Amino acid sequence: MTFQIGMVGSDGIVIVGDTWQYVEPKDRSWYGFQASKMRLSESAQIGVAAARDMTTSLRVADQIIATLDPSSEYSNRREKILNVVSTIGEGHDSEFLIALSQPEPSLYWAACNKDGQSNSLEVFDRLAIGDVHNLAFFWATSYYRSTLNISQLARLGALAVISASRLNSGSVGGLEVMECKKEGCRMWPRSETSVLFSEISSLADQIGSLIFQG
């Protein structure tokens, strides 16, 4: 499981998510580790965030990048994404947010399930994937505005992800950020993300205090 939010802003796309990789117990004790759930193309024109069955989802994410020409016709993108997801992800629960920088920043959602059903859509505002029933999505639902810029949306997304971790620490944890502008997509370095994590964690602590001040 994971929790990631993609948002379309005034100057581009931002995807904010967690990094906790849960491993099914099977023949060992329950455990997990921190690792990226996002992939960036060598050209930095395509970024993909993956959720649910991470083994399959990351493989599909790599193939989406290999298949999708960032300069392809606008009308063909959804079909290309859907073809990759339905072919490679067939029989698995996989979900994706795909950011493309050209000809203008755009955001797509795609998913497939164990029953062989798959779908893909372009997203015009904001969407969460993974642990979509996590109540932390409240923050993005309440405070998202298309007029907000990437920096502002990254803070909003971080608040949602950090809150999601506090509500479901067994499946959500850590933080990573990808932004996509017309010039290209960029993964925030860990040093930059660590600062954001610290600032927003402190803010989340203060919200409760503000509510109960009388």
MIDOSE-1310 file (N, C-alpha, C; in nm, 2 decimals, decimal comma, always signed):
residues 214
mtfq	+0,09/-0,12/+0,00/+0,00/+0,00/+0,00/+0,09/+0,12/+0,00; +0,03/+0,23/-0,04/+0,10/+0,36/-0,04/+0,00/+0,47/-0,04; +0,05/+0,59/-0,03/-0,04/+0,71/-0,04/+0,03/+0,82/-0,12; -0,02/+0,85/-0,23/+0,04/+0,95/-0,32/-0,07/+1,04/-0,38
igmv	-0,04/+1,17/-0,39/-0,13/+1,27/-0,44/-0,07/+1,34/-0,56; -0,14/+1,35/-0,67/-0,09/+1,43/-0,79/-0,18/+1,55/-0,80; -0,12/+1,66/-0,82/-0,20/+1,79/-0,83/-0,15/+1,88/-0,94; -0,25/+1,94/-1,01/-0,22/+2,03/-1,12/-0,22/+2,17/-1,07
gsdg	-0,11/+2,24/-1,08/-0,10/+2,38/-1,03/-0,09/+2,48/-1,14; -0,07/+2,60/-1,10/-0,06/+2,71/-1,19/+0,07/+2,71/-1,28; +0,17/+2,64/-1,23/+0,30/+2,64/-1,30/+0,35/+2,50/-1,33; +0,26/+2,40/-1,31/+0,30/+2,26/-1,35/+0,23/+2,16/-1,26
iviv	+0,29/+2,04/-1,25/+0,24/+1,93/-1,18/+0,33/+1,89/-1,06; +0,27/+1,85/-0,95/+0,35/+1,80/-0,84/+0,28/+1,67/-0,80; +0,37/+1,57/-0,77/+0,32/+1,44/-0,71/+0,40/+1,42/-0,58; +0,32/+1,41/-0,47/+0,38/+1,39/-0,34/+0,34/+1,25/-0,29
gdtw	+0,43/+1,18/-0,24/+0,40/+1,04/-0,19/+0,49/+1,00/-0,08; +0,46/+0,88/-0,03/+0,54/+0,82/+0,08/+0,64/+0,72/+0,02; +0,73/+0,67/+0,11/+0,83/+0,58/+0,06/+0,84/+0,45/+0,13; +0,73/+0,42/+0,21/+0,73/+0,29/+0,29/+0,70/+0,17/+0,20
qyve	+0,79/+0,08/+0,19/+0,77/-0,04/+0,11/+0,73/-0,16/+0,21; +0,60/-0,19/+0,21/+0,55/-0,30/+0,29/+0,58/-0,43/+0,23; +0,63/-0,53/+0,30/+0,66/-0,66/+0,25/+0,57/-0,76/+0,32; +0,50/-0,84/+0,24/+0,41/-0,94/+0,29/+0,48/-1,04/+0,38
pkdr	+0,42/-1,08/+0,50/+0,50/-1,16/+0,59/+0,53/-1,30/+0,54; +0,44/-1,37/+0,48/+0,46/-1,51/+0,42/+0,55/-1,59/+0,52; +0,67/-1,62/+0,48/+0,76/-1,71/+0,56/+0,85/-1,63/+0,65; +0,82/-1,51/+0,67/+0,91/-1,43/+0,76/+0,82/-1,33/+0,84
swyg	+0,88/-1,27/+0,94/+0,81/-1,17/+1,02/+0,77/-1,05/+0,93; +0,67/-0,98/+0,98/+0,63/-0,86/+0,91/+0,74/-0,76/+0,91; +0,77/-0,69/+0,80/+0,87/-0,59/+0,79/+0,85/-0,50/+0,67; +0,93/-0,40/+0,66/+0,93/-0,31/+0,55/+1,05/-0,22/+0,54
fqas	+1,06/-0,14/+0,44/+1,18/-0,05/+0,43/+1,14/+0,07/+0,35; +1,23/+0,17/+0,35/+1,21/+0,30/+0,28/+1,28/+0,29/+0,14; +1,20/+0,32/+0,04/+1,26/+0,33/-0,10/+1,16/+0,41/-0,19; +1,21/+0,46/-0,29/+1,13/+0,54/-0,38/+1,03/+0,46/-0,46
kmrl	+0,91/+0,52/-0,47/+0,80/+0,46/-0,55/+0,78/+0,54/-0,68; +0,87/+0,62/-0,72/+0,86/+0,70/-0,84/+0,98/+0,67/-0,93; +0,95/+0,69/-1,06/+1,05/+0,67/-1,17/+1,05/+0,80/-1,26; +1,17/+0,83/-1,30/+1,19/+0,95/-1,39/+1,26/+0,91/-1,51
sesa	+1,22/+0,95/-1,63/+1,28/+0,91/-1,75/+1,42/+0,98/-1,76; +1,51/+0,92/-1,84/+1,64/+0,98/-1,86/+1,63/+1,12/-1,92; +1,53/+1,14/-2,00/+1,51/+1,27/-2,07/+1,45/+1,38/-1,97; +1,40/+1,33/-1,86/+1,33/+1,41/-1,75/+1,21/+1,47/-1,81
qigv	+1,15/+1,40/-1,91/+1,02/+1,45/-1,97/+0,90/+1,38/-1,91; +0,92/+1,26/-1,85/+0,81/+1,18/-1,79/+0,85/+1,13/-1,65; +0,75/+1,14/-1,56/+0,76/+1,10/-1,43/+0,65/+1,01/-1,39; +0,67/+0,90/-1,32/+0,56/+0,80/-1,29/+0,57/+0,77/-1,14
aaar	+0,46/+0,77/-1,07/+0,45/+0,73/-0,93/+0,36/+0,60/-0,94; +0,41/+0,50/-0,86/+0,34/+0,37/-0,86/+0,29/+0,33/-0,72; +0,18/+0,26/-0,72/+0,11/+0,22/-0,60/+0,06/+0,08/-0,61; +0,02/+0,02/-0,49/-0,04/-0,11/-0,47/+0,07/-0,22/-0,48
dmtt	+0,05/-0,31/-0,57/+0,15/-0,42/-0,58/+0,28/-0,36/-0,64; +0,37/-0,33/-0,55/+0,49/-0,25/-0,59/+0,58/-0,33/-0,69; +0,59/-0,46/-0,67/+0,68/-0,54/-0,76/+0,63/-0,52/-0,91; +0,50/-0,54/-0,93/+0,45/-0,53/-1,06/+0,44/-0,38/-1,10
slrv	+0,40/-0,29/-1,01/+0,37/-0,15/-1,05/+0,50/-0,08/-1,09; +0,61/-0,11/-1,03/+0,74/-0,05/-1,07/+0,78/-0,10/-1,20; +0,76/-0,23/-1,23/+0,79/-0,28/-1,36/+0,71/-0,21/-1,47; +0,58/-0,20/-1,44/+0,49/-0,13/-1,54/+0,53/+0,02/-1,55
adqi	+0,57/+0,08/-1,44/+0,61/+0,22/-1,45/+0,73/+0,24/-1,54; +0,83/+0,15/-1,53/+0,95/+0,15/-1,62/+0,91/+0,13/-1,77; +0,81/+0,05/-1,79/+0,76/+0,03/-1,93/+0,68/+0,14/-1,98; +0,61/+0,21/-1,90/+0,54/+0,33/-1,94/+0,64/+0,43/-1,99
iatl	+0,74/+0,45/-1,92/+0,85/+0,55/-1,96/+0,91/+0,51/-2,09; +0,94/+0,37/-2,10/+1,01/+0,33/-2,22/+0,92/+0,34/-2,35; +0,79/+0,33/-2,33/+0,69/+0,33/-2,44/+0,64/+0,46/-2,48; +0,62/+0,55/-2,38/+0,55/+0,68/-2,40/+0,65/+0,78/-2,45
dpss	+0,62/+0,83/-2,57/+0,70/+0,94/-2,63/+0,64/+1,07/-2,58; +0,72/+1,14/-2,50/+0,67/+1,27/-2,45/+0,62/+1,37/-2,55; +0,66/+1,35/-2,67/+0,62/+1,44/-2,78/+0,51/+1,38/-2,86; +0,45/+1,27/-2,82/+0,35/+1,21/-2,90/+0,22/+1,29/-2,91
eysn	+0,13/+1,26/-3,00/+0,01/+1,33/-3,01/-0,07/+1,32/-2,88; -0,13/+1,43/-2,85/-0,21/+1,44/-2,72/-0,31/+1,33/-2,71; -0,38/+1,31/-2,82/-0,49/+1,21/-2,82/-0,45/+1,06/-2,81; -0,32/+1,04/-2,83/-0,27/+0,90/-2,82/-0,22/+0,86/-2,68
rrek	-0,20/+0,95/-2,60/-0,13/+0,93/-2,47/-0,21/+0,83/-2,38; -0,33/+0,86/-2,37/-0,41/+0,77/-2,28/-0,42/+0,63/-2,33; -0,43/+0,61/-2,46/-0,43/+0,48/-2,52/-0,30/+0,40/-2,50; -0,19/+0,48/-2,52/-0,06/+0,41/-2,50/-0,04/+0,37/-2,35
ilnv	-0,08/+0,46/-2,26/-0,07/+0,42/-2,12/-0,15/+0,30/-2,08; -0,28/+0,30/-2,13/-0,37/+0,20/-2,11/-0,32/+0,06/-2,16; -0,26/+0,07/-2,28/-0,21/-0,06/-2,34/-0,10/-0,12/-2,25; -0,01/-0,03/-2,21/+0,10/-0,09/-2,12/+0,05/-0,14/-1,99
vsti	-0,04/-0,07/-1,93/-0,09/-0,11/-1,80/-0,17/-0,24/-1,81; -0,26/-0,25/-1,91/-0,34/-0,37/-1,92/-0,26/-0,49/-1,97; -0,15/-0,47/-2,04/-0,07/-0,58/-2,09/+0,02/-0,63/-1,98; +0,10/-0,55/-1,92/+0,20/-0,59/-1,82/+0,14/-0,61/-1,68
gegh	+0,04/-0,52/-1,65/-0,01/-0,53/-1,52/-0,13/-0,63/-1,50; -0,16/-0,70/-1,61/-0,28/-0,79/-1,61/-0,27/-0,89/-1,49; -0,38/-0,90/-1,41/-0,39/-0,99/-1,30/-0,33/-0,94/-1,17; -0,29/-0,81/-1,17/-0,23/-0,75/-1,05/-0,30/-0,62/-1,02
dsef	-0,30/-0,59/-0,89/-0,35/-0,45/-0,85/-0,24/-0,35/-0,86; -0,25/-0,26/-0,96/-0,15/-0,16/-0,98/-0,22/-0,03/-1,01; -0,15/+0,08/-0,97/-0,21/+0,21/-0,99/-0,10/+0,31/-1,01; -0,13/+0,41/-1,09/-0,02/+0,51/-1,13/-0,07/+0,65/-1,15
lial	+0,02/+0,74/-1,12/+0,01/+0,88/-1,16/+0,13/+0,91/-1,26; +0,09/+0,96/-1,37/+0,20/+0,99/-1,48/+0,20/+1,14/-1,51; +0,31/+1,20/-1,50/+0,33/+1,34/-1,53/+0,42/+1,35/-1,65; +0,37/+1,44/-1,75/+0,44/+1,46/-1,87/+0,46/+1,61/-1,89
sqpe	+0,58/+1,65/-1,93/+0,61/+1,79/-1,94/+0,58/+1,86/-2,07; +0,57/+1,78/-2,18/+0,55/+1,83/-2,31/+0,42/+1,78/-2,38; +0,35/+1,86/-2,46/+0,39/+2,00/-2,50/+0,36/+2,10/-2,39; +0,28/+2,06/-2,29/+0,25/+2,13/-2,17/+0,24/+2,03/-2,05
psly	+0,27/+2,07/-1,93/+0,26/+1,98/-1,82/+0,11/+1,92/-1,81; +0,11/+1,78/-1,80/-0,02/+1,72/-1,79/-0,01/+1,60/-1,70; -0,12/+1,56/-1,64/-0,12/+1,45/-1,54/-0,22/+1,34/-1,58; -0,18/+1,22/-1,57/-0,27/+1,11/-1,61/-0,28/+1,01/-1,49
waac	-0,39/+0,94/-1,48/-0,41/+0,83/-1,38/-0,43/+0,70/-1,46; -0,38/+0,59/-1,41/-0,41/+0,46/-1,47/-0,41/+0,36/-1,37; -0,48/+0,25/-1,39/-0,49/+0,14/-1,29/-0,54/+0,01/-1,36; -0,50/-0,10/-1,30/-0,55/-0,23/-1,34/-0,57/-0,31/-1,21
nkdg	-0,66/-0,42/-1,22/-0,68/-0,50/-1,10/-0,67/-0,64/-1,13; -0,69/-0,73/-1,03/-0,67/-0,87/-1,04/-0,77/-0,93/-1,13; -0,88/-0,86/-1,16/-0,99/-0,92/-1,25/-0,96/-0,88/-1,39; -0,85/-0,82/-1,42/-0,82/-0,78/-1,56/-0,88/-0,65/-1,61
qsns	-0,94/-0,58/-1,52/-1,00/-0,45/-1,56/-0,89/-0,34/-1,55; -0,89/-0,25/-1,65/-0,79/-0,14/-1,65/-0,86/-0,02/-1,70; -0,80/+0,10/-1,67/-0,85/+0,22/-1,71/-0,74/+0,33/-1,71; -0,76/+0,44/-1,78/-0,67/+0,55/-1,78/-0,74/+0,68/-1,81
levf	-0,71/+0,78/-1,74/-0,78/+0,91/-1,76/-0,68/+1,03/-1,74; -0,71/+1,14/-1,81/-0,63/+1,26/-1,78/-0,69/+1,33/-1,66; -0,61/+1,38/-1,56/-0,66/+1,44/-1,44/-0,64/+1,59/-1,46; -0,74/+1,67/-1,43/-0,73/+1,82/-1,44/-0,71/+1,89/-1,31
drla	-0,73/+1,82/-1,20/-0,71/+1,89/-1,07/-0,62/+1,81/-0,97; -0,68/+1,73/-0,89/-0,60/+1,65/-0,79/-0,66/+1,51/-0,77; -0,57/+1,41/-0,75/-0,62/+1,28/-0,73/-0,52/+1,20/-0,64; -0,57/+1,12/-0,55/-0,49/+1,03/-0,47/-0,49/+0,89/-0,52
igdv	-0,38/+0,82/-0,50/-0,38/+0,67/-0,54/-0,32/+0,60/-0,42; -0,35/+0,47/-0,42/-0,30/+0,38/-0,31/-0,41/+0,37/-0,20; -0,37/+0,42/-0,08/-0,47/+0,42/+0,03/-0,57/+0,53/+0,02; -0,65/+0,52/-0,08/-0,74/+0,63/-0,12/-0,85/+0,66/-0,02
hnla	-0,87/+0,56/+0,07/-0,97/+0,58/+0,18/-0,92/+0,65/+0,30; -0,79/+0,68/+0,30/-0,72/+0,74/+0,41/-0,78/+0,88/+0,43; -0,82/+0,91/+0,55/-0,89/+1,04/+0,58/-0,80/+1,16/+0,56; -0,67/+1,14/+0,55/-0,58/+1,25/+0,53/-0,60/+1,32/+0,39
ffwa	-0,67/+1,25/+0,30/-0,70/+1,32/+0,17/-0,79/+1,44/+0,19; -0,84/+1,45/+0,31/-0,92/+1,57/+0,35/-0,85/+1,70/+0,32; -0,72/+1,70/+0,35/-0,64/+1,82/+0,33/-0,64/+1,87/+0,18; -0,61/+1,77/+0,09/-0,61/+1,81/-0,05/-0,75/+1,84/-0,10
tsyy	-0,85/+1,77/-0,05/-0,99/+1,80/-0,09/-1,03/+1,94/-0,05; -0,99/+1,98/+0,07/-1,04/+2,10/+0,12/-0,96/+2,23/+0,07; -0,83/+2,21/+0,06/-0,75/+2,33/+0,03/-0,68/+2,33/-0,10; -0,70/+2,24/-0,19/-0,65/+2,24/-0,32/-0,71/+2,35/-0,40
rstl	-0,63/+2,43/-0,47/-0,68/+2,53/-0,57/-0,58/+2,52/-0,69; -0,64/+2,53/-0,81/-0,56/+2,52/-0,93/-0,47/+2,65/-0,94; -0,50/+2,75/-0,87/-0,41/+2,87/-0,87/-0,29/+2,86/-0,79; -0,28/+2,76/-0,71/-0,16/+2,74/-0,62/-0,04/+2,69/-0,71
nisq	+0,08/+2,73/-0,68/+0,20/+2,69/-0,75/+0,25/+2,56/-0,70; +0,36/+2,51/-0,76/+0,41/+2,38/-0,72/+0,46/+2,38/-0,58; +0,53/+2,49/-0,54/+0,59/+2,50/-0,41/+0,47/+2,49/-0,30; +0,36/+2,56/-0,33/+0,25/+2,56/-0,23/+0,18/+2,42/-0,23
larl	+0,17/+2,36/-0,35/+0,10/+2,23/-0,36/+0,19/+2,12/-0,29; +0,32/+2,14/-0,30/+0,41/+2,04/-0,24/+0,39/+2,04/-0,09; +0,37/+2,16/-0,03/+0,35/+2,17/+0,11/+0,21/+2,11/+0,15; +0,11/+2,13/+0,07/-0,02/+2,07/+0,09/-0,02/+1,92/+0,08
gala	+0,05/+1,87/-0,03/+0,06/+1,73/-0,04/+0,14/+1,66/+0,07; +0,25/+1,73/+0,12/+0,32/+1,68/+0,23/+0,24/+1,67/+0,35; +0,15/+1,77/+0,38/+0,07/+1,76/+0,50/-0,03/+1,64/+0,49; -0,08/+1,61/+0,37/-0,17/+1,50/+0,35/-0,09/+1,37/+0,37
visa	+0,03/+1,36/+0,31/+0,10/+1,23/+0,32/+0,15/+1,21/+0,47; +0,20/+1,31/+0,53/+0,24/+1,29/+0,67/+0,12/+1,26/+0,76; +0,01/+1,32/+0,74/-0,11/+1,29/+0,81/-0,16/+1,15/+0,79; -0,14/+1,10/+0,66/-0,18/+0,97/+0,62/-0,10/+0,87/+0,70
srln	+0,03/+0,90/+0,71/+0,12/+0,81/+0,79/+0,08/+0,80/+0,93; +0,04/+0,91/+0,99/+0,00/+0,90/+1,13/-0,13/+0,82/+1,15; -0,21/+0,82/+1,05/-0,34/+0,75/+1,06/-0,32/+0,60/+1,02; -0,22/+0,57/+0,94/-0,19/+0,43/+0,90/-0,05/+0,41/+0,88
sgsv	+0,02/+0,40/+1,00/+0,17/+0,39/+0,99/+0,22/+0,26/+0,94; +0,13/+0,16/+0,94/+0,18/+0,03/+0,90/+0,19/+0,02/+0,74; +0,13/+0,11/+0,67/+0,13/+0,11/+0,53/+0,18/+0,23/+0,46; +0,19/+0,34/+0,54/+0,24/+0,47/+0,48/+0,35/+0,53/+0,57
ggle	+0,45/+0,58/+0,51/+0,56/+0,64/+0,58/+0,66/+0,70/+0,49; +0,74/+0,80/+0,54/+0,84/+0,87/+0,46/+0,77/+0,97/+0,37; +0,86/+1,04/+0,28/+0,81/+1,14/+0,19/+0,90/+1,16/+0,07; +0,84/+1,17/-0,04/+0,92/+1,21/-0,16/+0,83/+1,30/-0,25
vmec	+0,90/+1,38/-0,33/+0,83/+1,48/-0,41/+0,88/+1,48/-0,56; +0,79/+1,48/-0,65/+0,83/+1,50/-0,79/+0,75/+1,62/-0,85; +0,82/+1,71/-0,92/+0,75/+1,82/-0,98/+0,78/+1,81/-1,14; +0,68/+1,86/-1,21/+0,69/+1,86/-1,36/+0,65/+1,99/-1,42
kkeg	+0,74/+2,06/-1,48/+0,72/+2,18/-1,55/+0,74/+2,16/-1,70; +0,72/+2,27/-1,78/+0,74/+2,25/-1,92/+0,88/+2,22/-1,95; +0,97/+2,27/-1,87/+1,12/+2,25/-1,89/+1,16/+2,10/-1,86; +1,07/+2,03/-1,79/+1,10/+1,89/-1,75/+1,06/+1,86/-1,61
crmw	+1,07/+1,73/-1,58/+1,04/+1,68/-1,45/+1,16/+1,67/-1,36; +1,14/+1,68/-1,23/+1,25/+1,67/-1,13/+1,21/+1,61/-1,00; +1,29/+1,51/-0,96/+1,27/+1,45/-0,83/+1,34/+1,54/-0,73; +1,27/+1,58/-0,62/+1,34/+1,66/-0,52/+1,45/+1,58/-0,45
prse	+1,56/+1,63/-0,43/+1,67/+1,56/-0,36/+1,63/+1,53/-0,22; +1,69/+1,43/-0,15/+1,65/+1,39/-0,02/+1,67/+1,51/+0,08; +1,77/+1,59/+0,06/+1,80/+1,70/+0,15/+1,68/+1,80/+0,15; +1,63/+1,82/+0,03/+1,52/+1,92/+0,01/+1,39/+1,86/+0,07
tsvl	+1,37/+1,73/+0,05/+1,25/+1,66/+0,10/+1,25/+1,66/+0,25; +1,37/+1,63/+0,31/+1,39/+1,63/+0,46/+1,35/+1,76/+0,52; +1,38/+1,87/+0,46/+1,35/+2,00/+0,52/+1,20/+2,02/+0,51; +1,14/+1,98/+0,40/+0,99/+1,99/+0,39/+0,92/+1,90/+0,49
fsei	+0,97/+1,78/+0,51/+0,91/+1,68/+0,61/+0,92/+1,74/+0,75; +1,03/+1,80/+0,78/+1,05/+1,86/+0,92/+0,95/+1,97/+0,94; +0,94/+2,06/+0,84/+0,86/+2,18/+0,85/+0,71/+2,14/+0,86; +0,66/+2,05/+0,77/+0,52/+2,01/+0,77/+0,49/+1,93/+0,89
ssla	+0,58/+1,84/+0,94/+0,55/+1,77/+1,06/+0,53/+1,86/+1,18; +0,61/+1,96/+1,19/+0,59/+2,06/+1,29/+0,46/+2,13/+1,28; +0,42/+2,17/+1,16/+0,30/+2,23/+1,13/+0,18/+2,14/+1,17; +0,19/+2,01/+1,14/+0,08/+1,92/+1,17/+0,06/+1,91/+1,33
dqig	+0,18/+1,92/+1,40/+0,17/+1,92/+1,54/+0,10/+2,04/+1,60; +0,12/+2,16/+1,53/+0,07/+2,28/+1,57/-0,08/+2,29/+1,55; -0,13/+2,22/+1,45/-0,27/+2,23/+1,41/-0,36/+2,19/+1,53; -0,32/+2,08/+1,59/-0,40/+2,03/+1,71/-0,40/+2,13/+1,82
slif	-0,29/+2,20/+1,84/-0,28/+2,30/+1,95/-0,37/+2,42/+1,92; -0,37/+2,46/+1,79/-0,45/+2,57/+1,75/-0,60/+2,54/+1,77; -0,64/+2,42/+1,74/-0,78/+2,38/+1,75/-0,83/+2,39/+1,90; -0,74/+2,35/+1,99/-0,78/+2,34/+2,13/-0,75/+2,46/+2,22
qg	-0,69/+2,56/+2,15/-0,67/+2,68/+2,23/-0,80/+2,75/+2,26; -0,82/+2,79/+2,38/-0,94/+2,86/+2,41/-0,92/+2,98/+2,50
